[in-house]
Amino acid sequence: MRKKTQEQFVGEVFNKVGNEYTVIGDYINTGEKLLMRHNECGLEYQVSPNKFWGAEDA
């Protein structure tokens, strides 16, 4: 199984939520936190990709 790239992760985020969020930090894996920005309010926060997807699917 190949490791997901930064570009793949950014593309997945865009495909799921459009311009609502921007990936700022570097994607390492699904458990490592990275910096995200909610573009509507400007909030920047650390979140793991697993938690981000869970929050979006709720």
Predicted model as a PDB file, atoms N, CA, C, CB and O in Angstrom, pLDDT in the B-factor column:
MODEL        1                                                                  
ATOM      1  N   MET A   1       0.849  -1.184   0.000  1.00 68.00           N  
ATOM      2  CA  MET A   1       0.000   0.000   0.000  1.00 68.00           C  
ATOM      3  C   MET A   1       0.887   1.238   0.000  1.00 68.00           C  
ATOM      4  CB  MET A   1      -0.962   0.003   1.225  1.00 68.00           C  
ATOM      5  O   MET A   1       1.802   1.347   0.816  1.00 68.00           O  
ATOM      6  N   ARG A   2       0.624   2.164  -0.904  1.00 79.00           N  
ATOM      7  CA  ARG A   2       1.434   3.366  -1.015  1.00 79.00           C  
ATOM      8  C   ARG A   2       0.957   4.438  -0.054  1.00 79.00           C  
ATOM      9  CB  ARG A   2       1.410   3.892  -2.437  1.00 79.00           C  
ATOM     10  O   ARG A   2      -0.228   4.533   0.263  1.00 79.00           O  
ATOM     11  N   LYS A   3       1.899   5.236   0.398  1.00 87.00           N  
ATOM     12  CA  LYS A   3       1.588   6.343   1.296  1.00 87.00           C  
ATOM     13  C   LYS A   3       0.920   7.465   0.511  1.00 87.00           C  
ATOM     14  CB  LYS A   3       2.867   6.856   2.003  1.00 87.00           C  
ATOM     15  O   LYS A   3       1.320   7.785  -0.609  1.00 87.00           O  
ATOM     16  N   LYS A   4      -0.090   8.047   1.113  1.00 91.00           N  
ATOM     17  CA  LYS A   4      -0.783   9.169   0.493  1.00 91.00           C  
ATOM     18  C   LYS A   4       0.145  10.377   0.456  1.00 91.00           C  
ATOM     19  CB  LYS A   4      -2.090   9.502   1.256  1.00 91.00           C  
ATOM     20  O   LYS A   4       0.881  10.628   1.410  1.00 91.00           O  
ATOM     21  N   THR A   5       0.112  11.116  -0.630  1.00 95.00           N  
ATOM     22  CA  THR A   5       0.954  12.305  -0.759  1.00 95.00           C  
ATOM     23  C   THR A   5       0.209  13.540  -0.260  1.00 95.00           C  
ATOM     24  CB  THR A   5       1.397  12.500  -2.225  1.00 95.00           C  
ATOM     25  O   THR A   5      -1.006  13.514  -0.068  1.00 95.00           O  
ATOM     26  N   GLN A   6       0.952  14.606  -0.056  1.00 96.00           N  
ATOM     27  CA  GLN A   6       0.368  15.900   0.317  1.00 96.00           C  
ATOM     28  C   GLN A   6      -0.679  16.303  -0.725  1.00 96.00           C  
ATOM     29  CB  GLN A   6       1.476  16.999   0.442  1.00 96.00           C  
ATOM     30  O   GLN A   6      -1.783  16.715  -0.372  1.00 96.00           O  
ATOM     31  N   GLU A   7      -0.330  16.183  -2.002  1.00 97.00           N  
ATOM     32  CA  GLU A   7      -1.230  16.586  -3.084  1.00 97.00           C  
ATOM     33  C   GLU A   7      -2.513  15.768  -3.077  1.00 97.00           C  
ATOM     34  CB  GLU A   7      -0.534  16.446  -4.432  1.00 97.00           C  
ATOM     35  O   GLU A   7      -3.595  16.306  -3.312  1.00 97.00           O  
ATOM     36  N   GLN A   8      -2.399  14.478  -2.812  1.00 96.00           N  
ATOM     37  CA  GLN A   8      -3.594  13.632  -2.749  1.00 96.00           C  
ATOM     38  C   GLN A   8      -4.499  14.068  -1.605  1.00 96.00           C  
ATOM     39  CB  GLN A   8      -3.203  12.153  -2.583  1.00 96.00           C  
ATOM     40  O   GLN A   8      -5.715  14.168  -1.773  1.00 96.00           O  
ATOM     41  N   PHE A   9      -3.901  14.328  -0.433  1.00 96.00           N  
ATOM     42  CA  PHE A   9      -4.703  14.736   0.717  1.00 96.00           C  
ATOM     43  C   PHE A   9      -5.388  16.072   0.454  1.00 96.00           C  
ATOM     44  CB  PHE A   9      -3.831  14.827   1.974  1.00 96.00           C  
ATOM     45  O   PHE A   9      -6.578  16.222   0.729  1.00 96.00           O  
ATOM     46  N   VAL A  10      -4.650  17.038  -0.073  1.00 97.00           N  
ATOM     47  CA  VAL A  10      -5.230  18.355  -0.378  1.00 97.00           C  
ATOM     48  C   VAL A  10      -6.382  18.186  -1.378  1.00 97.00           C  
ATOM     49  CB  VAL A  10      -4.138  19.327  -0.953  1.00 97.00           C  
ATOM     50  O   VAL A  10      -7.426  18.821  -1.235  1.00 97.00           O  
ATOM     51  N   GLY A  11      -6.193  17.340  -2.374  1.00 97.00           N  
ATOM     52  CA  GLY A  11      -7.252  17.088  -3.353  1.00 97.00           C  
ATOM     53  C   GLY A  11      -8.484  16.464  -2.729  1.00 97.00           C  
ATOM     54  O   GLY A  11      -9.607  16.830  -3.075  1.00 97.00           O  
ATOM     55  N   GLU A  12      -8.287  15.516  -1.804  1.00 95.00           N  
ATOM     56  CA  GLU A  12      -9.421  14.893  -1.114  1.00 95.00           C  
ATOM     57  C   GLU A  12     -10.193  15.912  -0.298  1.00 95.00           C  
ATOM     58  CB  GLU A  12      -8.941  13.760  -0.209  1.00 95.00           C  
ATOM     59  O   GLU A  12     -11.424  15.909  -0.296  1.00 95.00           O  
ATOM     60  N   VAL A  13      -9.469  16.791   0.401  1.00 97.00           N  
ATOM     61  CA  VAL A  13     -10.133  17.832   1.194  1.00 97.00           C  
ATOM     62  C   VAL A  13     -10.957  18.725   0.270  1.00 97.00           C  
ATOM     63  CB  VAL A  13      -9.090  18.680   1.989  1.00 97.00           C  
ATOM     64  O   VAL A  13     -12.121  19.005   0.556  1.00 97.00           O  
ATOM     65  N   PHE A  14     -10.368  19.169  -0.825  1.00 97.00           N  
ATOM     66  CA  PHE A  14     -11.089  20.048  -1.748  1.00 97.00           C  
ATOM     67  C   PHE A  14     -12.308  19.346  -2.335  1.00 97.00           C  
ATOM     68  CB  PHE A  14     -10.162  20.518  -2.874  1.00 97.00           C  
ATOM     69  O   PHE A  14     -13.378  19.947  -2.434  1.00 97.00           O  
ATOM     70  N   ASN A  15     -12.162  18.087  -2.722  1.00 97.00           N  
ATOM     71  CA  ASN A  15     -13.287  17.349  -3.299  1.00 97.00           C  
ATOM     72  C   ASN A  15     -14.431  17.184  -2.309  1.00 97.00           C  
ATOM     73  CB  ASN A  15     -12.825  15.985  -3.778  1.00 97.00           C  
ATOM     74  O   ASN A  15     -15.596  17.138  -2.705  1.00 97.00           O  
ATOM     75  N   LYS A  16     -14.109  17.096  -1.033  1.00 94.00           N  
ATOM     76  CA  LYS A  16     -15.147  16.879  -0.020  1.00 94.00           C  
ATOM     77  C   LYS A  16     -15.786  18.183   0.467  1.00 94.00           C  
ATOM     78  CB  LYS A  16     -14.559  16.134   1.162  1.00 94.00           C  
ATOM     79  O   LYS A  16     -17.002  18.250   0.642  1.00 94.00           O  
ATOM     80  N   VAL A  17     -14.962  19.226   0.687  1.00 95.00           N  
ATOM     81  CA  VAL A  17     -15.499  20.448   1.307  1.00 95.00           C  
ATOM     82  C   VAL A  17     -15.282  21.704   0.471  1.00 95.00           C  
ATOM     83  CB  VAL A  17     -14.873  20.647   2.660  1.00 95.00           C  
ATOM     84  O   VAL A  17     -15.620  22.802   0.914  1.00 95.00           O  
ATOM     85  N   GLY A  18     -14.727  21.564  -0.722  1.00 96.00           N  
ATOM     86  CA  GLY A  18     -14.507  22.731  -1.584  1.00 96.00           C  
ATOM     87  C   GLY A  18     -13.526  23.699  -0.946  1.00 96.00           C  
ATOM     88  O   GLY A  18     -12.499  23.298  -0.398  1.00 96.00           O  
ATOM     89  N   ASN A  19     -13.857  24.967  -1.026  1.00 96.00           N  
ATOM     90  CA  ASN A  19     -12.982  26.018  -0.496  1.00 96.00           C  
ATOM     91  C   ASN A  19     -13.243  26.343   0.968  1.00 96.00           C  
ATOM     92  CB  ASN A  19     -13.140  27.267  -1.313  1.00 96.00           C  
ATOM     93  O   ASN A  19     -12.692  27.311   1.492  1.00 96.00           O  
ATOM     94  N   GLU A  20     -14.076  25.548   1.636  1.00 97.00           N  
ATOM     95  CA  GLU A  20     -14.394  25.850   3.033  1.00 97.00           C  
ATOM     96  C   GLU A  20     -13.172  25.715   3.940  1.00 97.00           C  
ATOM     97  CB  GLU A  20     -15.504  24.933   3.526  1.00 97.00           C  
ATOM     98  O   GLU A  20     -13.037  26.464   4.908  1.00 97.00           O  
ATOM     99  N   TYR A  21     -12.275  24.760   3.636  1.00 97.00           N  
ATOM    100  CA  TYR A  21     -11.072  24.549   4.431  1.00 97.00           C  
ATOM    101  C   TYR A  21      -9.841  24.595   3.540  1.00 97.00           C  
ATOM    102  CB  TYR A  21     -11.143  23.210   5.180  1.00 97.00           C  
ATOM    103  O   TYR A  21      -9.900  24.251   2.360  1.00 97.00           O  
ATOM    104  N   THR A  22      -8.713  25.030   4.126  1.00 97.00           N  
ATOM    105  CA  THR A  22      -7.418  25.001   3.454  1.00 97.00           C  
ATOM    106  C   THR A  22      -6.454  24.206   4.308  1.00 97.00           C  
ATOM    107  CB  THR A  22      -6.877  26.438   3.194  1.00 97.00           C  
ATOM    108  O   THR A  22      -6.359  24.414   5.518  1.00 97.00           O  
ATOM    109  N   VAL A  23      -5.738  23.290   3.668  1.00 98.00           N  
ATOM    110  CA  VAL A  23      -4.684  22.540   4.342  1.00 98.00           C  
ATOM    111  C   VAL A  23      -3.452  23.430   4.362  1.00 98.00           C  
ATOM    112  CB  VAL A  23      -4.393  21.162   3.628  1.00 98.00           C  
ATOM    113  O   VAL A  23      -2.937  23.812   3.311  1.00 98.00           O  
ATOM    114  N   ILE A  24      -2.978  23.760   5.561  1.00 97.00           N  
ATOM    115  CA  ILE A  24      -1.805  24.623   5.708  1.00 97.00           C  
ATOM    116  C   ILE A  24      -0.571  23.784   6.026  1.00 97.00           C  
ATOM    117  CB  ILE A  24      -2.037  25.678   6.813  1.00 97.00           C  
ATOM    118  O   ILE A  24       0.507  24.018   5.480  1.00 97.00           O  
ATOM    119  N   GLY A  25      -0.737  22.811   6.909  1.00 97.00           N  
ATOM    120  CA  GLY A  25       0.387  21.993   7.345  1.00 97.00           C  
ATOM    121  C   GLY A  25       0.697  20.865   6.386  1.00 97.00           C  
ATOM    122  O   GLY A  25      -0.001  20.660   5.393  1.00 97.00           O  
ATOM    123  N   ASP A  26       1.750  20.140   6.699  1.00 97.00           N  
ATOM    124  CA  ASP A  26       2.193  19.022   5.883  1.00 97.00           C  
ATOM    125  C   ASP A  26       1.505  17.737   6.318  1.00 97.00           C  
ATOM    126  CB  ASP A  26       3.711  18.868   5.965  1.00 97.00           C  
ATOM    127  O   ASP A  26       1.480  17.401   7.502  1.00 97.00           O  
ATOM    128  N   TYR A  27       0.949  17.025   5.346  1.00 97.00           N  
ATOM    129  CA  TYR A  27       0.337  15.730   5.611  1.00 97.00           C  
ATOM    130  C   TYR A  27       1.441  14.698   5.831  1.00 97.00           C  
ATOM    131  CB  TYR A  27      -0.601  15.304   4.441  1.00 97.00           C  
ATOM    132  O   TYR A  27       2.336  14.547   5.000  1.00 97.00           O  
ATOM    133  N   ILE A  28       1.368  13.988   6.964  1.00 95.00           N  
ATOM    134  CA  ILE A  28       2.325  12.921   7.264  1.00 95.00           C  
ATOM    135  C   ILE A  28       1.621  11.569   7.182  1.00 95.00           C  
ATOM    136  CB  ILE A  28       2.962  13.124   8.671  1.00 95.00           C  
ATOM    137  O   ILE A  28       2.038  10.681   6.438  1.00 95.00           O  
ATOM    138  N   ASN A  29       0.549  11.428   7.958  1.00 93.00           N  
ATOM    139  CA  ASN A  29      -0.294  10.232   7.910  1.00 93.00           C  
ATOM    140  C   ASN A  29      -1.626  10.572   8.563  1.00 93.00           C  
ATOM    141  CB  ASN A  29       0.393   9.010   8.627  1.00 93.00           C  
ATOM    142  O   ASN A  29      -1.833  11.704   9.002  1.00 93.00           O  
ATOM    143  N   THR A  30      -2.530   9.601   8.631  1.00 91.00           N  
ATOM    144  CA  THR A  30      -3.880   9.892   9.113  1.00 91.00           C  
ATOM    145  C   THR A  30      -3.962  10.203  10.599  1.00 91.00           C  
ATOM    146  CB  THR A  30      -4.767   8.744   8.815  1.00 91.00           C  
ATOM    147  O   THR A  30      -4.954  10.767  11.060  1.00 91.00           O  
ATOM    148  N   GLY A  31      -2.924   9.839  11.355  1.00 91.00           N  
ATOM    149  CA  GLY A  31      -2.953  10.072  12.792  1.00 91.00           C  
ATOM    150  C   GLY A  31      -2.186  11.296  13.267  1.00 91.00           C  
ATOM    151  O   GLY A  31      -2.364  11.734  14.403  1.00 91.00           O  
ATOM    152  N   GLU A  32      -1.335  11.854  12.411  1.00 95.00           N  
ATOM    153  CA  GLU A  32      -0.512  13.010  12.791  1.00 95.00           C  
ATOM    154  C   GLU A  32      -1.256  14.309  12.513  1.00 95.00           C  
ATOM    155  CB  GLU A  32       0.833  12.995  12.033  1.00 95.00           C  
ATOM    156  O   GLU A  32      -1.767  14.523  11.414  1.00 95.00           O  
ATOM    157  N   LYS A  33      -1.311  15.168  13.519  1.00 97.00           N  
ATOM    158  CA  LYS A  33      -2.009  16.446  13.363  1.00 97.00           C  
ATOM    159  C   LYS A  33      -1.311  17.336  12.340  1.00 97.00           C  
ATOM    160  CB  LYS A  33      -2.101  17.169  14.708  1.00 97.00           C  
ATOM    161  O   LYS A  33      -0.090  17.311  12.185  1.00 97.00           O  
ATOM    162  N   LEU A  34      -2.136  18.126  11.645  1.00 97.00           N  
ATOM    163  CA  LEU A  34      -1.612  19.126  10.729  1.00 97.00           C  
ATOM    164  C   LEU A  34      -2.465  20.379  10.859  1.00 97.00           C  
ATOM    165  CB  LEU A  34      -1.598  18.601   9.258  1.00 97.00           C  
ATOM    166  O   LEU A  34      -3.582  20.325  11.373  1.00 97.00           O  
ATOM    167  N   LEU A  35      -1.948  21.489  10.401  1.00 98.00           N  
ATOM    168  CA  LEU A  35      -2.637  22.764  10.519  1.00 98.00           C  
ATOM    169  C   LEU A  35      -3.641  22.923   9.390  1.00 98.00           C  
ATOM    170  CB  LEU A  35      -1.636  23.926  10.515  1.00 98.00           C  
ATOM    171  O   LEU A  35      -3.313  22.741   8.218  1.00 98.00           O  
ATOM    172  N   MET A  36      -4.875  23.266   9.761  1.00 98.00           N  
ATOM    173  CA  MET A  36      -5.964  23.509   8.816  1.00 98.00           C  
ATOM    174  C   MET A  36      -6.526  24.898   9.082  1.00 98.00           C  
ATOM    175  CB  MET A  36      -7.081  22.418   8.937  1.00 98.00           C  
ATOM    176  O   MET A  36      -6.423  25.415  10.195  1.00 98.00           O  
ATOM    177  N   ARG A  37      -7.120  25.499   8.057  1.00 98.00           N  
ATOM    178  CA  ARG A  37      -7.805  26.791   8.221  1.00 98.00           C  
ATOM    179  C   ARG A  37      -9.241  26.653   7.728  1.00 98.00           C  
ATOM    180  CB  ARG A  37      -7.060  27.933   7.444  1.00 98.00           C  
ATOM    181  O   ARG A  37      -9.496  26.154   6.632  1.00 98.00           O  
ATOM    182  N   HIS A  38     -10.184  27.115   8.579  1.00 98.00           N  
ATOM    183  CA  HIS A  38     -11.573  27.227   8.154  1.00 98.00           C  
ATOM    184  C   HIS A  38     -11.697  28.592   7.494  1.00 98.00           C  
ATOM    185  CB  HIS A  38     -12.589  27.057   9.364  1.00 98.00           C  
ATOM    186  O   HIS A  38     -11.621  29.618   8.170  1.00 98.00           O  
ATOM    187  N   ASN A  39     -11.885  28.612   6.185  1.00 98.00           N  
ATOM    188  CA  ASN A  39     -11.808  29.857   5.432  1.00 98.00           C  
ATOM    189  C   ASN A  39     -12.949  30.824   5.707  1.00 98.00           C  
ATOM    190  CB  ASN A  39     -11.771  29.554   3.984  1.00 98.00           C  
ATOM    191  O   ASN A  39     -12.789  32.027   5.499  1.00 98.00           O  
ATOM    192  N   GLU A  40     -14.089  30.339   6.165  1.00 96.00           N  
ATOM    193  CA  GLU A  40     -15.221  31.226   6.427  1.00 96.00           C  
ATOM    194  C   GLU A  40     -14.999  32.102   7.652  1.00 96.00           C  
ATOM    195  CB  GLU A  40     -16.482  30.415   6.607  1.00 96.00           C  
ATOM    196  O   GLU A  40     -15.429  33.255   7.675  1.00 96.00           O  
ATOM    197  N   CYS A  41     -14.326  31.562   8.675  1.00 97.00           N  
ATOM    198  CA  CYS A  41     -14.109  32.349   9.893  1.00 97.00           C  
ATOM    199  C   CYS A  41     -12.632  32.669  10.130  1.00 97.00           C  
ATOM    200  CB  CYS A  41     -14.665  31.606  11.094  1.00 97.00           C  
ATOM    201  O   CYS A  41     -12.310  33.500  10.978  1.00 97.00           O  
ATOM    202  N   GLY A  42     -11.729  32.013   9.385  1.00 97.00           N  
ATOM    203  CA  GLY A  42     -10.305  32.269   9.517  1.00 97.00           C  
ATOM    204  C   GLY A  42      -9.615  31.489  10.622  1.00 97.00           C  
ATOM    205  O   GLY A  42      -8.412  31.652  10.825  1.00 97.00           O  
ATOM    206  N   LEU A  43     -10.347  30.644  11.343  1.00 98.00           N  
ATOM    207  CA  LEU A  43      -9.757  29.868  12.430  1.00 98.00           C  
ATOM    208  C   LEU A  43      -8.737  28.881  11.883  1.00 98.00           C  
ATOM    209  CB  LEU A  43     -10.847  29.127  13.221  1.00 98.00           C  
ATOM    210  O   LEU A  43      -9.023  28.128  10.952  1.00 98.00           O  
ATOM    211  N   GLU A  44      -7.543  28.890  12.470  1.00 98.00           N  
ATOM    212  CA  GLU A  44      -6.511  27.918  12.144  1.00 98.00           C  
ATOM    213  C   GLU A  44      -6.344  27.003  13.349  1.00 98.00           C  
ATOM    214  CB  GLU A  44      -5.157  28.617  11.763  1.00 98.00           C  
ATOM    215  O   GLU A  44      -6.255  27.474  14.483  1.00 98.00           O  
ATOM    216  N   TYR A  45      -6.302  25.713  13.109  1.00 97.00           N  
ATOM    217  CA  TYR A  45      -6.203  24.756  14.208  1.00 97.00           C  
ATOM    218  C   TYR A  45      -5.509  23.489  13.759  1.00 97.00           C  
ATOM    219  CB  TYR A  45      -7.585  24.427  14.761  1.00 97.00           C  
ATOM    220  O   TYR A  45      -5.473  23.168  12.571  1.00 97.00           O  
ATOM    221  N   GLN A  46      -4.950  22.764  14.739  1.00 98.00           N  
ATOM    222  CA  GLN A  46      -4.294  21.482  14.518  1.00 98.00           C  
ATOM    223  C   GLN A  46      -5.338  20.377  14.635  1.00 98.00           C  
ATOM    224  CB  GLN A  46      -3.127  21.261  15.531  1.00 98.00           C  
ATOM    225  O   GLN A  46      -6.108  20.339  15.595  1.00 98.00           O  
ATOM    226  N   VAL A  47      -5.358  19.482  13.657  1.00 97.00           N  
ATOM    227  CA  VAL A  47      -6.292  18.361  13.697  1.00 97.00           C  
ATOM    228  C   VAL A  47      -5.681  17.201  12.920  1.00 97.00           C  
ATOM    229  CB  VAL A  47      -7.686  18.761  13.110  1.00 97.00           C  
ATOM    230  O   VAL A  47      -4.989  17.406  11.923  1.00 97.00           O  
ATOM    231  N   SER A  48      -5.941  15.994  13.379  1.00 96.00           N  
ATOM    232  CA  SER A  48      -5.486  14.831  12.608  1.00 96.00           C  
ATOM    233  C   SER A  48      -6.481  14.609  11.471  1.00 96.00           C  
ATOM    234  CB  SER A  48      -5.360  13.542  13.517  1.00 96.00           C  
ATOM    235  O   SER A  48      -7.667  14.900  11.630  1.00 96.00           O  
ATOM    236  N   PRO A  49      -6.024  14.103  10.335  1.00 94.00           N  
ATOM    237  CA  PRO A  49      -6.944  13.820   9.233  1.00 94.00           C  
ATOM    238  C   PRO A  49      -8.097  12.910   9.650  1.00 94.00           C  
ATOM    239  CB  PRO A  49      -6.189  13.187   8.084  1.00 94.00           C  
ATOM    240  O   PRO A  49      -9.227  13.110   9.204  1.00 94.00           O  
ATOM    241  N   ASN A  50      -7.833  11.909  10.503  1.00 92.00           N  
ATOM    242  CA  ASN A  50      -8.916  11.039  10.971  1.00 92.00           C  
ATOM    243  C   ASN A  50      -9.998  11.825  11.685  1.00 92.00           C  
ATOM    244  CB  ASN A  50      -8.371   9.964  11.895  1.00 92.00           C  
ATOM    245  O   ASN A  50     -11.184  11.593  11.453  1.00 92.00           O  
ATOM    246  N   LYS A  51      -9.612  12.749  12.549  1.00 93.00           N  
ATOM    247  CA  LYS A  51     -10.589  13.559  13.285  1.00 93.00           C  
ATOM    248  C   LYS A  51     -11.298  14.526  12.341  1.00 93.00           C  
ATOM    249  CB  LYS A  51      -9.900  14.338  14.428  1.00 93.00           C  
ATOM    250  O   LYS A  51     -12.501  14.751  12.472  1.00 93.00           O  
ATOM    251  N   PHE A  52     -10.557  15.100  11.390  1.00 92.00           N  
ATOM    252  CA  PHE A  52     -11.172  16.020  10.424  1.00 92.00           C  
ATOM    253  C   PHE A  52     -12.261  15.308   9.627  1.00 92.00           C  
ATOM    254  CB  PHE A  52     -10.104  16.601   9.467  1.00 92.00           C  
ATOM    255  O   PHE A  52     -13.364  15.836   9.487  1.00 92.00           O  
ATOM    256  N   TRP A  53     -11.972  14.132   9.109  1.00 89.00           N  
ATOM    257  CA  TRP A  53     -12.977  13.408   8.337  1.00 89.00           C  
ATOM    258  C   TRP A  53     -14.144  12.991   9.212  1.00 89.00           C  
ATOM    259  CB  TRP A  53     -12.361  12.184   7.675  1.00 89.00           C  
ATOM    260  O   TRP A  53     -15.292  13.017   8.767  1.00 89.00           O  
ATOM    261  N   GLY A  54     -13.867  12.606  10.454  1.00 86.00           N  
ATOM    262  CA  GLY A  54     -14.948  12.231  11.359  1.00 86.00           C  
ATOM    263  C   GLY A  54     -15.878  13.378  11.648  1.00 86.00           C  
ATOM    264  O   GLY A  54     -17.094  13.198  11.706  1.00 86.00           O  
ATOM    265  N   ALA A  55     -15.314  14.568  11.831  1.00 57.00           N  
ATOM    266  CA  ALA A  55     -16.109  15.757  12.105  1.00 57.00           C  
ATOM    267  C   ALA A  55     -16.955  16.112  10.885  1.00 57.00           C  
ATOM    268  CB  ALA A  55     -15.200  16.941  12.498  1.00 57.00           C  
ATOM    269  O   ALA A  55     -18.104  16.532  11.022  1.00 57.00           O  
ATOM    270  N   GLU A  56     -16.383  15.942   9.692  1.00 51.00           N  
ATOM    271  CA  GLU A  56     -17.098  16.289   8.470  1.00 51.00           C  
ATOM    272  C   GLU A  56     -18.213  15.308   8.163  1.00 51.00           C  
ATOM    273  CB  GLU A  56     -16.140  16.349   7.307  1.00 51.00           C  
ATOM    274  O   GLU A  56     -19.218  15.679   7.557  1.00 51.00           O  
ATOM    275  N   ASP A  57     -18.043  14.040   8.583  1.00 48.00           N  
ATOM    276  CA  ASP A  57     -19.042  13.016   8.280  1.00 48.00           C  
ATOM    277  C   ASP A  57     -20.193  13.010   9.268  1.00 48.00           C  
ATOM    278  CB  ASP A  57     -18.396  11.659   8.256  1.00 48.00           C  
ATOM    279  O   ASP A  57     -21.215  12.367   9.026  1.00 48.00           O  
ATOM    280  N   ALA A  58     -20.040  13.721  10.386  1.00 39.00           N  
ATOM    281  CA  ALA A  58     -21.064  13.680  11.433  1.00 39.00           C  
ATOM    282  C   ALA A  58     -22.308  14.443  11.016  1.00 39.00           C  
ATOM    283  CB  ALA A  58     -20.517  14.252  12.738  1.00 39.00           C  
ATOM    284  O   ALA A  58     -23.273  14.513  11.776  1.00 39.00           O  
TER     285      ALA A  58                                                      
ENDMDL                                                                          
END                                                                             
